[in-house]
């Protein structure tokens, strides 16, 4: 069965920006609701306090912008961002967090978030941020993003050794690395490759050691910046694995 992907209606001059809220604190949700709903061009169409609730309600409400708390008791807003955008590619996700966390910021970028703001933000600035991402612009500071990518890629070291290390991965490890770069979880990778979650975890531990990195997000950055030849090889290998057996 082909999955239907929904896109939110484009807000126009007479159509308010439809906003969906996700935060586990009711007081925060109410405060955001009152702040945004007071604006003539913004309408809060719904909210949720858990990941499951957000994934169940969000698509049906067809928001233009989703304001998502990064840290939640049953998961994280970055996963919600990725899942909602897979169903609604036109959705702009604005990540809201209490922490200035480089790893979370980079995760948000890779999940397709349009913006990332701290909860200490002024109300008027948050309203402006909603309007900005709703118009298709990014609230991610280019300088900060470039700094993070540079740091995690290890640009201070020569490029040749990095390419050699990537070339030292097995075909399966390169395949898993590419899926990490797409933002997939261990469970999602396992389903994609028909492997157990434990087997995926073991593969990831080995490829992290080979890459000389400690964090999964560093491997993801390397995956997104690997050579075109490596990407082509992965694509060909995946196609070969996916092809039906010869009659």
Residue pairs with C-beta under 8 A, 6 or more apart in sequence:
3 87
5 86
5 87
5 88
5 89
6 59
6 62
6 87
6 88
7 88
7 89
7 90
7 91
8 18
8 62
8 63
8 64
8 88
8 90
8 91
9 15
9 18
9 62
9 64
10 64
10 90
11 17
11 18
11 41
11 64
11 134
16 40
16 41
16 42
16 43
17 41
17 42
17 43
17 64
17 65
17 130
17 131
17 134
18 43
18 45
18 61
18 62
18 63
18 64
18 65
19 36
19 42
19 43
19 44
19 45
19 63
19 64
19 65
19 66
19 67
19 130
20 44
20 45
20 46
20 47
20 48
20 54
20 57
20 58
20 61
20 63
20 65
20 66
20 67
21 29
21 32
21 33
21 44
21 46
21 47
21 48
21 66
21 67
22 47
22 48
22 49
22 51
22 54
22 58
22 66
22 67
22 68
22 69
22 72
22 77
22 80
23 29
23 32
23 47
23 49
23 67
23 69
23 96
24 49
24 50
24 69
24 72
24 73
25 49
26 49
28 69
28 119
29 47
29 49
32 44
32 67
32 126
33 44
33 47
35 123
35 126
35 127
36 42
36 44
36 126
36 127
36 130
37 43
37 44
39 127
41 131
42 127
42 130
42 131
45 61
45 62
45 63
46 57
46 58
46 61
46 63
48 54
48 56
48 57
48 58
50 72
50 73
50 74
50 75
51 72
51 74
51 75
51 76
51 79
51 80
52 74
54 68
54 80
54 84
55 80
55 83
55 84
58 66
58 80
58 84
58 88
59 84
59 87
59 88
62 88
63 88
63 91
64 90
64 91
64 92
64 134
65 91
65 92
65 93
65 94
65 130
65 133
65 134
66 80
66 81
66 84
66 91
66 92
66 93
66 94
67 94
67 96
67 130
68 77
68 78
68 80
68 81
68 93
68 94
68 95
68 96
69 77
69 96
69 97
70 76
70 77
70 78
70 95
70 96
70 97
70 99
70 101
70 104
70 108
71 77
71 97
71 98
71 99
77 93
77 95
77 96
77 97
78 95
78 104
78 107
78 108
78 111
78 113
79 111
79 185
81 93
81 95
81 108
81 111
81 112
81 113
82 111
82 112
82 183
84 91
84 93
85 91
85 93
85 111
85 112
92 114
92 115
92 133
92 134
92 136
93 108
93 111
93 112
93 113
93 114
93 115
93 133
94 113
94 114
94 115
94 116
94 117
94 129
94 130
94 133
94 139
95 104
95 108
95 113
95 115
95 116
95 117
96 117
96 118
96 119
97 104
97 116
97 117
97 118
97 119
98 118
98 119
98 120
99 118
100 118
102 148
102 151
103 215
103 217
104 116
105 116
105 140
105 144
105 145
105 148
106 148
106 149
106 152
106 217
106 220
106 221
107 183
107 217
108 116
108 140
109 116
109 140
109 145
109 148
110 181
110 183
110 217
110 220
110 224
111 183
113 140
114 133
114 137
114 138
114 139
114 140
115 129
115 132
115 133
115 138
115 139
115 140
116 139
116 140
117 125
117 126
117 129
117 139
121 129
129 139
132 138
132 139
133 139
149 221
149 225
152 217
152 218
152 221
153 162
153 221
153 222
153 225
154 162
162 222
163 227
165 210
165 211
165 212
166 174
166 177
166 211
166 222
166 226
166 227
166 230
167 230
168 210
169 177
169 207
169 210
169 211
171 237
172 193
172 203
173 203
173 206
173 207
173 210
174 230
174 233
174 234
174 237
175 193
175 234
175 237
175 238
176 189
176 193
176 200
176 203
176 204
176 207
177 207
177 219
177 222
177 223
177 226
178 223
178 226
178 231
178 234
179 188
179 189
179 192
179 193
180 189
180 204
180 216
180 219
180 220
180 223
181 219
181 220
181 222
181 223
181 224
181 226
183 220
184 192
186 197
186 200
186 201
186 204
187 197
187 200
189 195
189 200
190 196
190 197
190 199
190 200
193 200
195 203
204 216
204 219
207 219
208 214
208 215
208 216
208 219
211 218
211 219
211 222
213 219
213 222
